[in-house]
Amino acid sequence: MVTNKNSSLKYFILIVIIPIISIISIAIFAYSYIQDEATVLKKELLGLEKSNQIQEIIFDIQRLQGLTNIVIKDEKCQVDIKYTTTSIKTKLLQLQNDIRKIEDTDIQRDIESFVKSVQKYIKEEVYCTTNPSALIQKSILKVEQIAYKTRLGLNSEFKSYLLMNTIVFILPKLLEYNGQARGIISSITKDVTMEQKYTILTQISKIEDRLFRLKSNIEYLKNECESYDVIDKLYKDVFYSHKMLITFVKENVLQHSKTLYSSNDIFKQNSKNMQLLMALYQTNSDELKHTLVESIDIKYMILYFIIFTSLFSLFFILVINYIFHIKNKEFIHKVELLSITDSMTKLNNRREFDITFVKQQAIQKRLQKNLVFIMMDIDHFKQYNDKYGHQAGDNALIEVATSLKNNLNRANDMAFRLGGEEFGALCSDMNEEEALRFADKIREDIKNLKIEHKGNSACEFVTISLGVMIIRPDNRATMSDIYNKVDTALYEAKERGRDCVKLYCSNSVNEA
């Protein structure tokens, strides 16, 4: 039975361990996968943030370019130049401070390169004598590189891709083409050459191309974007403003050989376009940021769900298997009891007697104490069954067994049904007198049950005959030999009239 218990425990551990390992493995894999995705999204968010910072500086450079291209600079223009220059320096300092927080060295180098280029441009006041288009083109390329290095340009979600494409590849170029057109037109003082007209037409063509791409992206965003109405309104304002600018340029520049406007007029008209473009850029950027943050939040919600589900599953497995283990133990215990217990009388059966006898004999030898074996038999039980029926016989067996069990008050005393109407008891630490007195009490109590038995020659009630043997610590006889000797004493009790106790001695069987 111990082996069965150990085997049951091993199976219980196996049943628990395998699902737990599986759940933990799946949870670790899922956690790692989702964590990686969240890390990628955080990197995209970083790319968006740095792209926005660089783009804001580019906006200021483009504004500075337009201001310096004005031929006649009034006091307000001079103030705007100074203010814009200060704004660029402040934003550069902020971007430079943020570089230390970036772990990716490639992105660090890209941003450092951009910062140094702009610092040189501002420090040496190159903007006063040189067209900054090359710097702006290089800066826009840096933004594109950062977008790809932070995987912003590789986002597979359609909405994110459209927003990214708009703010990284379309609006910056559209702003630059506007700035270049503004610079060219602002620099014309009187006569308009064919070369200038061709250059202006080229810029208008580029602007119209970017407006067409922008329109496509905005239309695709219709069912994807929460703030679509705001974006669509800004786009319409941008489109209308550009249409007005292009019409203005065609009517006042391209159709005449001389300018019909002032530099400040064209600067104001073009600046309005650029402000609308920057507003559209900011709205798209905010929407993309919201999308990325929302995606990160969803990833972490999934992570928390995985953790919670895994813990709950582990707890559930442990509880269910614990309940199963307890129920299984109870079942095994019941099976064990059935295997060692007589189903009718609830006493231990002959199989358990054979096991217990060997154990008890070993214990008594080690403790140097006597072991008492009592064997008893119901007198004329066959006649009882014949006269009263087998059901009455079963009831009589149960009552006899109960009386026997009630007499065994010590922890080490045990009663057995050895077979049929034959019972046995093992008791420890008794001498001959105590054993005979104890056996006689068992006999007397069963007789006092007063179970009617007319076929009993010894008495009108059910009685028992008993054989007793004192097994001393130095006794080397086998269990079979001892059993036979006690059976001999029991046989002698029956021969002498039944309803009595006989003690087996080494030389003879003595009466109690």
Secondary structure, DSSP 8 states (H G I E B T S, - for coil): -HHHHHHHHHHHHHHHHHHHHHHHHHHHHHHHHHHHHHHHHHHHHHHHHHHHHHHHHHHHHHHHHHHHH-SS--HHHHHHHHHHHHHHHHHHHHHHHHGGG---HHHHHHHHHHHHHHHHHHHTTGGGTS-THHHHHHHHHHHHHHHHHTTGGG--SHHHHHHHHIIIIIHHHHHHHHHHHHHHHHT--SB--HHHHHHHHHHHHHHHHHHHHHHHHHHHGGGT-TTHHHHHHHHHHHHHHHHHHHHHHIIIIIT-SB--S-HHHHHHHHHHHHHHHHHHHHHHHHHHHHHHHHHHHHHHHHHHHHHHHHHHHHHHHHHHHHHHHHHHHHHHHHHHHHHHB-TTT-SB-HHHHHHHHHHHHHHHHHHT--EEEEEEEETTHHHHHHHH-HHHHHHHHHHHHHHHHHH--STT-EEEEEETTEEEEEEES--HHHHHHHHHHHHHHHHTT--B-TT-SS-SB--EEEEEEEE-TT----HHHHHHHHHHHHHHHHHTTSSSEEEE-SS-EEE-
